[in-house]
Amino acid sequence: MIHRRKFLQLGSLGLSSFSFPSFISSKSTAARRPIVISTWDAGIDANKAAWQVLRNGGRALDAVEQGVMVTESSQNCCVGLGANPDRDGFVTLDSCIMDENGNCGGVAFLERIKHPVSVARRVMEKTPHVLLVGAGAQQFAVEQGFPLEPQKLSPDAERSYKEWLKKSEYKPVINIENNANKKNQAAFAPAKLDNGEWNHDTIGMVAMDANGNLSGTCTTSGAGFKMRGRVGDSPIIGAGLFVDNEVGAATATGQGEDVIRICGSHLVVELMRQGLSPENACKKAVERIIKIKGSKAKDIQVGFIAINKQGEYGGYCIQKGFNFAVCYADDKNFLVDGKYVL
């Protein structure tokens, strides 16, 4: 028998109070389903894979898993085993997934497994737990048939790590994710690293299928050159990802510690429950982080994206430079520049 952990379902929804995202005219925002949105320009390719599931009547849960697996497979210092390591030279991965019924699962500090999103789904479907970490998560993955990959850095990550070791400073660069999936790896070349500045890489994806059901996932390699053992918001239900099938779904990217402080994705969904559009709900969550951080907000980036049950979508971020990908038809897969506060 498959065991599932039900995440708390909160409240009820009054759909009539939703408004359209302000960056699109009301004339063009007829309810769309299926639809998938994901963070950063890497989301374009991820959306393509997700859309193949959705266009054929597939489940949103399958779509988001297949979508982010594309990014996890990349070998270019982005999400996945090709990513930048922690400060001890090891790549550790975090991921979570959540479906329309409130079922959810996650893994954190996972090493040598190519697709943490799929392990997170197995946690959801095969265990009574929500989150497995470290050696226990790896042991579970192997027991479930996932092969252990070689413990070796990708060429780009190895070059970046050697350059970072010259100063060993941890100083993330905001918005660097939107270069992470490009073939030109100049963003990670040694010439870019002379200030010891580094990135964190995440892809978050939420989708609604043809039946109107929502699911989402968030997967990451975490902050490049982080302290060993550091875990951000991405594998944490309610922080990096939250889905409520009565209301909507949201996911986050950026400085994970600050997303955790406000239970960011859960907050966005609850604001949509109160009647805010996806864009305005994301904006309110961003403003809450800025209020907490004060003058230090200028040094970080956080972005949220969300969709609601009407098929409306939106995003918002702290600073200029965040974008997200939207797909709702074979010929409609495009980037949207997120609005920003600072």
C-alpha positions in Angstrom: 0.0 0.0 0.0 1.3 3.4 -0.9 1.6 5.8 2.1 1.1 9.5 1.5 1.5 12.5 3.8 -1.3 15.0 3.6 -0.2 18.6 4.0 -2.6 20.8 5.9 -5.4 22.2 3.7 -6.4 25.6 4.9 -9.7 27.4 4.4 -12.0 27.9 1.4 -11.8 30.0 -1.7 -14.0 32.8 -3.1 -12.9 32.8 -6.8 -14.9 35.8 -7.7 -12.5 38.1 -6.0 -9.5 37.3 -8.2 -8.2 40.0 -10.5 -6.1 39.8 -13.6 -2.3 40.3 -13.5 -1.5 43.9 -14.1 1.1 43.3 -16.8 -1.4 41.8 -19.2 -4.6 43.5 -20.5 -7.8 41.9 -19.2 -8.8 41.3 -22.8 -6.0 38.8 -23.2 -6.3 36.8 -20.0 -9.1 34.4 -20.6 -8.8 31.4 -18.3 -6.0 29.2 -19.6 -5.5 25.6 -18.9 -3.3 23.7 -19.2 -0.5 26.2 -18.3 3.0 25.9 -16.9 5.3 28.6 -15.6 8.9 28.3 -14.3 11.7 30.5 -13.0 14.5 32.0 -15.1 15.3 31.5 -18.7 16.2 27.9 -18.1 12.4 27.6 -17.7 11.9 27.8 -21.5 13.4 24.4 -22.1 11.9 23.0 -18.9 8.5 24.2 -20.0 8.8 22.4 -23.3 9.1 19.1 -21.6 6.3 19.9 -19.2 4.1 21.0 -22.0 4.4 17.7 -23.8 2.7 16.1 -20.8 0.1 18.8 -20.5 -0.9 19.0 -24.2 -1.6 15.3 -24.2 -4.0 15.5 -21.3 -1.4 14.4 -18.7 -1.4 15.2 -15.0 0.2 18.4 -13.7 2.3 16.4 -11.3 3.9 14.4 -14.1 4.4 17.6 -16.1 6.4 19.5 -13.4 8.6 16.4 -12.7 9.4 15.9 -16.4 10.0 19.7 -16.8 12.6 20.2 -14.2 14.4 17.0 -15.0 15.6 18.8 -18.1 17.3 21.4 -16.0 18.6 18.8 -13.5 20.3 17.0 -16.5 22.2 20.1 -17.5 26.0 20.1 -17.1 26.7 23.8 -17.0 27.0 24.9 -13.4 23.2 25.1 -13.2 20.8 23.0 -11.3 21.9 19.3 -10.9 25.1 17.4 -10.6 26.8 19.7 -13.0 26.4 22.6 -10.6 28.9 24.5 -8.5 29.8 22.6 -5.3 29.8 23.6 -1.7 32.9 25.1 -0.1 34.3 21.6 0.5 34.0 20.6 -3.2 30.8 18.5 -3.1 27.7 19.0 -5.1 24.6 18.7 -2.9 21.0 18.9 -4.2 17.6 19.8 -2.7 14.2 19.3 -4.2 10.5 19.1 -3.3 7.3 18.3 -5.1 3.6 18.7 -4.2 0.4 17.6 -5.9 -3.3 18.7 -6.1 -4.3 16.6 -3.1 -1.8 18.1 -0.7 0.6 15.2 -1.0 4.2 16.3 -0.8 7.8 15.1 -0.5 11.3 16.4 -0.5 15.0 15.6 -0.2 17.8 17.8 1.0 21.6 17.5 1.1 21.4 14.7 -1.4 24.6 13.7 -3.2 25.4 11.7 -6.4 21.8 11.3 -7.5 20.9 12.8 -10.9 17.3 13.6 -10.4 16.4 14.7 -6.9 12.9 15.7 -8.0 12.1 12.1 -8.8 13.5 11.0 -5.4 11.3 13.7 -3.7 8.3 12.2 -5.5 9.2 8.7 -4.2 9.4 10.1 -0.7 5.9 11.5 -1.3 4.5 8.3 -2.7 6.4 5.5 -1.0 6.9 6.8 2.6 4.9 8.3 5.5 7.4 11.2 5.6 7.7 14.5 3.9 11.5 15.2 4.0 14.5 13.0 3.9 18.1 14.4 4.1 21.7 13.5 3.6 22.9 9.9 3.7 19.4 8.7 4.6 18.0 10.4 1.4 20.7 8.8 -0.7 20.2 5.4 0.9 16.4 5.6 0.1 17.2 6.7 -3.5 19.5 3.7 -4.1 16.9 1.4 -2.6 14.3 2.8 -5.0 16.6 2.0 -8.0 18.3 5.4 -8.6 22.0 4.8 -9.5 24.8 6.5 -7.7 26.6 8.9 -10.2 30.3 9.4 -10.1 31.5 11.9 -7.5 33.1 14.2 -9.9 32.7 17.9 -10.7 31.7 19.0 -14.2 34.5 20.8 -16.1 32.9 24.2 -15.6 32.2 23.6 -11.9 35.8 22.4 -11.4 37.2 25.5 -13.0 34.9 27.7 -11.0 35.7 26.0 -7.7 39.5 26.3 -8.3 39.1 30.0 -8.9 36.9 30.4 -5.9 39.5 28.7 -3.7 41.9 31.5 -4.3 39.9 33.8 -1.9 37.3 31.4 -0.5 34.8 34.2 -0.1 31.1 33.6 -0.1 29.3 36.5 -1.8 26.4 35.5 -4.1 25.6 37.5 -7.2 22.0 38.5 -7.6 20.2 37.4 -10.9 23.1 35.2 -12.1 20.5 32.4 -12.6 19.2 33.9 -15.7 22.5 33.1 -17.4 22.8 29.6 -16.1 21.2 27.7 -18.9 22.9 29.6 -21.8 25.4 27.8 -24.0 27.8 30.7 -23.5 29.3 30.0 -20.1 31.0 33.4 -19.8 29.0 34.0 -16.6 31.1 31.3 -14.9 34.5 31.9 -16.5 37.4 32.7 -14.2 37.4 36.3 -15.4 34.0 36.8 -13.8 35.2 35.4 -10.4 37.9 37.9 -9.4 35.7 39.3 -6.7 34.9 36.0 -5.2 31.2 36.5 -6.1 29.0 33.4 -6.6 25.6 32.3 -7.4 22.8 30.1 -6.3 20.8 28.1 -8.9 17.2 27.1 -8.7 14.3 26.2 -10.9 10.8 26.4 -9.5 7.8 25.2 -11.7 4.0 25.2 -11.1 1.4 24.0 -13.5 -2.3 23.5 -14.0 -3.5 20.6 -16.2 -6.6 20.3 -18.4 -8.6 19.1 -15.5 -7.8 22.2 -13.5 -5.6 20.4 -11.1 -2.4 22.1 -9.8 1.1 20.7 -8.9 4.5 22.1 -8.5 8.2 21.4 -7.8 11.3 23.3 -6.8 14.8 21.9 -7.3 18.3 23.3 -6.8 21.9 22.8 -6.2 21.8 25.5 -3.6 24.1 28.4 -3.2 27.4 27.9 -4.9 30.3 27.4 -2.3 27.9 27.4 0.6 28.8 26.0 4.0 28.7 22.2 3.9 25.2 21.1 5.1 23.5 24.4 4.2 19.9 23.9 3.0 17.8 26.7 1.6 14.1 27.1 0.9 13.8 24.9 -2.1 13.1 21.5 -0.5 10.8 23.0 2.2 7.1 22.8 1.6 5.6 26.2 2.4 8.9 28.0 1.7 10.2 27.2 -1.8 6.9 25.7 -2.9 3.2 25.5 -2.0 0.2 24.1 -3.8 -3.5 24.5 -2.7 -5.8 23.1 -5.3 -8.6 25.3 -4.2 -6.6 28.5 -4.6 -3.3 28.3 -6.6 0.3 27.4 -6.5 3.5 29.4 -6.0 7.3 28.8 -6.0 10.3 30.9 -5.1 13.9 31.5 -6.2 16.8 33.6 -4.8 18.1 34.0 -1.3 16.6 30.9 0.4 17.2 32.0 3.9 14.9 35.0 3.4 12.2 33.0 1.7 12.2 30.7 4.7 11.8 33.6 7.1 8.4 34.4 5.7 7.2 30.9 4.6 7.2 32.7 1.2 5.3 30.4 -1.2 2.7 29.6 1.4 2.3 33.3 2.0 1.7 34.0 -1.7 -1.0 31.3 -1.9 -2.7 32.6 1.2 -2.7 36.1 -0.2 -4.3 34.8 -3.4 -6.9 33.1 -1.1 -7.7 36.6 0.2 -8.4 37.8 -3.4 -5.1 39.1 -4.6 -4.0 38.4 -8.2 -0.9 36.2 -8.6 1.2 39.2 -9.4 0.0 41.3 -6.4 0.4 38.3 -4.1 4.0 37.9 -5.1 4.6 41.6 -4.7 3.2 41.6 -1.2 5.5 38.7 -0.2 8.5 40.5 -1.7 7.6 43.7 0.2 7.5 41.7 3.5 11.0 40.5 2.9 12.2 44.0 2.2 10.5 45.3 5.4 12.4 42.6 7.4 15.8 43.2 5.7 15.7 46.9 5.6 18.7 48.5 4.0 20.2 45.0 3.4 17.5 44.2 0.9 19.5 45.9 -1.8 22.1 43.1 -1.5 19.8 40.2 -2.2 17.4 38.9 -4.7 14.2 36.9 -4.2 11.5 36.3 -6.8 8.2 34.5 -6.6 5.9 33.2 -9.3 2.3 32.0 -9.0 -0.7 30.8 -10.8 -4.3 30.7 -9.6 -7.3 28.5 -10.4 -8.4 30.8 -13.1 -5.2 30.3 -15.1 -3.9 33.7 -14.3 -0.2 34.0 -13.6 2.3 36.5 -12.3 5.6 37.1 -10.6 7.5 39.8 -8.7 11.0 40.2 -7.3 13.1 42.5 -5.1 15.4 43.8 -7.8 15.4 44.2 -11.6 16.7 41.2 -13.5 14.4 38.3 -12.6 12.4 36.6 -15.3 10.2 33.6 -15.7 8.9 31.4 -18.5 5.2 30.9 -19.4 3.8 28.2 -21.6 0.1 27.6 -22.5 0.2 26.5 -26.1 2.6 24.9 -28.6 3.6 28.3 -29.9 3.3 30.2 -26.6 6.4 29.6 -24.5 8.0 32.9 -23.6 9.9 34.9 -21.0 8.3 37.5 -18.8 10.4 40.1 -17.1 9.4 40.2 -13.4 8.3 43.5 -12.0 10.4 44.7 -9.1 10.4 46.9 -6.0 13.9 48.2 -5.7 
